Amino acid sequence: MLRSTLRHTRNALRQQRRLMSDGPMDELERTFVDPALILSTLQKGGVDFFAGVPDSLLKDFCAYVTDNVSPDQHKITANEGSSVAMACGSHFATGNVPFVYMQNSGLGNAVNPLLSLADRKVYAVPMVIMIGWRGEPGKKDEPQHIVQGDVLPGMLASMNLNFDVLPDYNDGAEACIKNALNYTKENQTPTVILVRKRTFETYKLQSSTHDFSNFPLTREDAIENILVHLNEWDSVVGTTGFTSREIFEARVKHGQGHDNDFLTVGSMGHASAIALGIATQKPSRQTYCIDGDGACLMHLGNLAAGGTSDQKNFKHILLNNGVHDSVGAQGTCASGQQYSDVAKTLGYKSTKIVDNADDLNAAMEDFVQCDGPAFLEVNIRPGARSDLGRPTTTTHENKKNFMANLRM
């Protein structure tokens, strides 16, 4: 065990030294990688199946794949573990090397199938995995990404996963992809390519799996409408991404404090579980989760926990725009689908769908009065304003103030 631990540590240090050894660029002009070149290189190397969860650092490449790979060969999955498992299934059926993409914050979801399914000591599945390196050491980022980014090389090394960083110029990137393909084929095991911030040329998504743009409500409109109906002591848990940022901005706009709100900056898909935990321990407080459809899909089993909880003070609001909005607005794997019937099947006592301000206003008047567990789905259009700010309080301050408020 000690020998294995030391080996993993040496591997991680070796990889980190290699990553940090890149000298200054000779070019005076910043270079970027053409997404088309990466897709072409992969396809020429025999890759014909793509699966993943969109990431902001990979959004240009992911958008290009969406527009240029047939839907039956490109699957946006609910979570990163499902991407790895689906890639394994594709390999079993064809013998070809699949391609998986994700943000490094999603690596935790993928650890189980990577180690217990794809590993060379189990089923030995070759695949190329591209991971957006949020929180790379030395780069400014959000707290949760800083933690993930710092430990990423060590995590990969401890999992015995070979990895390299995609160069930010076409010739180097092409060589990196070819090396990864050769390695995964020769060793019959997954290999990883890390992508730094601003690596790809800009590419704008052309296709859409479902058009939510005609819905009159923005997410910010819906959030303001929801918050105005809540009582002074109601607790709010906002999901990660734009939602928590817009909750914070709405409070500022209306001159309200932030102590009632827990703003989830990571843990995508777990906001409703956080809210349910609070509701369970504070039955005298109404607890509202303001969720997103992409997040809800990522850990859909949390709907079952909420629906069967019998917590009268648990209220679950889902803002559905059909896309992963904060990482490039690509469609979710269930874009265009409604969730209320699922919630009803899983035990929620009250479910409703609305798609305009008047109906939302009427629904909220009933929602705050009804017994939970209750579920309200609001269809909204994608997008956020360009000047949307970020919370000015730290995560530690948010937690401290929220906990103090709960004890009153």
N, C-alpha and C positions, 0 to 999 in steps of 0.2 A: 504493500500500500504506500509506504514512504517513498519507495523508488518510483512508483507511478506518479505520485504527487510532484516529486522533484523534476521528473521528465516533463510533465505538463508545464511547470513553472519555467523551466529552461526554454521550452518551445514558445511560450508566451513572450518571454523577454527577447528571444531571438527575433520573433516576428515584429515586436514593437521597435527594436533597434533598426530592423530593415525598413519599416514604415517611416521612421524618423530620419533615415539617412539620405533621403532625396535631397540633392543639392539645389541651389537656386536655379531657376530657369534661365536659359540663355536668351530666350525670346523677350522682346520688349512688349509684345502684344499678347494679351490673354487669349488662350486657345480653349476651344470647347469640342466636345465629342458629338458627332452626328448620330442621332438615334438610328437613322436608316442604315448606317454602316454596321452598327452593333447587331441589329436584327438580321441583316444580310449575312454577316459572319456566322451567327448562330445557325441560321438555316442551312448555309453551305456545309456546316459541320454536322448536320444531321438532326438538329433540334426542330421538332415539328409540333410541340405541345408546350403551352405557356400557362402558368397559374400563379396567382398571387393576390396580395392586398395592396392597394395603391399607397404610395409614399410621396411626400412632397419633394424629396431630393431626386426621386426617380420619375416624377410626373411627366416629363417630356418624353422619356423613353416609353413609359407605360402607355401614354396617349398614342404614340406612334404604333405600338403593338396593337392597341385596340382598333385603330383605323386600318391596319394592314395585315392582320391575321384573322382568319375566319372565326366566327364565334364558337364553332364546335372544337376549335383547337386553342382557344384562349378563354380561360375561366377566371373571373374575379370571384374569389371565395369569401366565405364569412369570416374566416380567421386563418392565420398563417399555418397552423398545424394542418388544417384541411388542405391547404395548398400543397404541402409536402406529401400528404397521403394521396391526393389526387394525382400528383406527379408520379408517385410510385405505381399507382394503378395504370397510368398511361405506359410506363416502361414495361410493366408485366405484359401488357397487351401487344406492344409493338417491338420491344427490344431497343427502342431509341432513347436517346438522352433527353429528358425534359428540362424545362427552365422554370425556376421559381423566383419571384421577387417579393420583397417585403421591406418594411422599416425595421431598424434594429430593435425598436421597442416591442416588436412582435416576435422576436426570437424566442422569448419565453413560451409563447404558444406553440412554437415549432419544435421545442426540445424533445418532447415525448416521441413523436414519430421519427425525428432525426436519429435518436439514439436506439429506439426499440423496434424500428421498422427499416429505415434506410441504411443504417450503419453496416460497414463491411463485414462485421462479425455476426450480423443477423441475416438480412436479406440482400445485402450488398447492392444497393441501388445507385447507379450513377445519375447525377443531376448537377446542373449548375445553378447556384443560388446567388442572386444579386441582392445585396442588402444596403439600403441607404444609411449612411453613417451619421445620424443625428448626434449632436453632442460630441463630435470629434474633439479630442484634447487640443486646446488652443483656439477653438472656435466658439464664439458667443452663441448660447442657446438657452432653452428653458431648463429649469432645475431637473426635471425628470429625464430629459435627454442628456444632460451633463453626466448624470449617474450612469445611464445606459452606455453612453459613448465611451466613457473611461474604462469600463470593464469589458467592452466588446472583444478586443483581441484576446484577452485572457480566457473569456468564455469559450471562444472558438477553439483556442489551443487545448483547453481542458476537455473539449468534446472530440479531440483528435480530428478536427476539420481543417484541412488545408485552406489557406485564404491568401488573397492578394488584393491590392488596391488598383482600381481602374485608372490608368493614366488619363490626363485631361487633354490629350491630343490624339488624333485619329489613328496614326500609325501605331502608337503605343497601346491604345485601347484595343485595336484589332489583334495585336500580338497577345495581349492579355487574355482575350476571349479564346483564341486558339490554344493557348497554353492550358486554360481551364478545361477546355473540351478534351484535350489530349490526356490531362491528368485524370479526369473523372472516368474516361473510357479505360485507361490502363489499370487503374486501381479499383474500379467498380465501387466507388464511394462518392458521396456528395462533396463538392468543392465550392468555395465561397468567393465572390468578388465584392469587395466593399466599394461604395461610391461616395466620394466626398461631395460637399456642398458646391453647387454651381459647376458641375462637371459637364452636363449635356447642353447642347444647343437648344434654344427655345423651340418648342413645337406645340401648337394649339390643337386640342382635340376637336375633330370634325364630326364624329358620329355620336349618337346618343341612344342609349337603350330605351329610355322612356322620357318623355318631355313633361317636366313639371313647371316649365317657365310661365305657363298661363295662369297658375294659381295666384290670386291677388296678394296673399300675405307673404311678407318676408319673414325670416326667422326672428329678426329683431322686432318686427311688428307683433308677432305672436307672443314673444317673451314679455314685452311691455304689457300686453293685454292680460296675460296670465298673472303677472306680478301684482297688478293693480287690484285684483280680486282677492288676494291673500290677506289673512289677518296678521296682526302685529307680531304674534309669536309663532307663526308657521315657519317650519324649517324647509329650506330648499337645497337640493343637491343637483348641481348642473353637470352634464356630461362633458367630456374633454373636447377641445377644439373651439370653434367659434361660439358655441352655446354659452360656455362659462364666461367668455370675454364679453358677450353681449348682455348677460345677466349683470355683470359688474357695471357696464356702461349704462344700463337702464337705471340701476340704483343711483348712479351719479346724476343722471339727467333729471331724476325726480327728487333729488335732494335727500335720498334715503341712505341709511347705513348699510353695511355689508355683513353684520354679525349673524344674520339669519341664514347666510348662504355658505355652503361648502362648494368650492369651485374645483372640480376634479381636473387636474392638469395631465394626468396619465391614466393608467389602468383602464384603457378603452374597453367598453362593454360592461364595466362593473359598477357604474353609477347607481343603477337600480338596487344592486345588492348592498351598497353603502347606505342608501336611503332606507332599505328594509331593516338593516341592522339598527339604524337610529330609531325608526318607528317602533321596533320591538322593545327597545329599552326605554323609550319615552312615549308610552301609550296615550298620554294626555296631550301630546303635541301632534298636530297635523304635519305630516312629512311628505313633501312633494319632490319627485324626481323629474327633472326636465331632461329628457333623453333624446338621442338621435337615432335614425333608422339604421345607419351603418354600425353604430356602436351596439345597438340592441341586437343586431344580427350576429355580432361577433361572439356573444355569449348568450344565445337565445334561451338557454336553460334557466337563466335568471327570471324569465317570465313565469316559468313554472313555480319557482320559489315564491315569487310575489303573489301569484294567483291563488296558490294553496295556503298562503300564510294566515288567512283569516284576520289580518291586521286592519281594523276599521280605520286607522289613521294613516294608512299607506295609499298615496295617490301617485299614479304613474302617468306622465304626460309624454307622448312620443311626437317629436317634430319630424315629419317624413317628407324629404325632398328627393329621395331616390338616388342620391349620390353621396360619395365620400367628399364632402364639400371643401374641407380645409386642406386636402392634399391633391387637388387637381380636378375635382368635380367629375371623376369617372363614376359611372353607375355602380351601384351595389349589385350583389348577386341576386337580389330580389327587387330590383328597380321596377316600380310600377305596381308593386303588390301592397296590400293593406294588412295591418297587423291586428286589428281589433277582433276579428273572428278567432285568431290564434289565442289572443289574450282571454277571450270568453271561454274557449275550450279548455284553457289551462286554469280556470277557476276565478278569474276576476268577476266580481259581482255586477259591476257596471262598466259598460264599454260604449264608446261613441266616436264617430268620425265627423270632423268639420273641415271646411276649406275656405272660410271667409270670416271677416271680422265680426259681423253681426251674429253669425252662428257660434263663433268662438265665445263671444261675450255672453250669449245665452247659456251655452254649455258650461261655462265657468261658474255662473251663478248657481247652477245645479250641482256642479262637481264639488264645490267647497262644502256643500251641505250633505252630500250623500255619504253612506258608509263605504269604506274600502274593504278589501282592495279594489280600487277603481282605476280604469284605464281610459285615457282620452287621447285620440290620435288627431293630429292637426297636419293637414296637407299644406305644404309651403313651397315656394319656389327657391331654387338654389341661389347662392351668392351671398356676399357680404360687402358692405361698403369699404372702399379702399383705405379710409382713414380710421378703421376700427382699432381702438387701443387695446392695451393689455392691462390686467389688474396691476395697480400700483402697490399692492400689499404683497408680501412674500408668502410662500406656502406655509411657513411656520406661523406667521401672523394670522393668516386665514384660519388655520387649525386652532390656535390659541383662542382667538376671539369667538369662533364658532362654538367651541367647547364651553367657554365661559357663559355664552348665551344660553346654551342648553341646560345649564345648571341653575338658571334663574327660576 
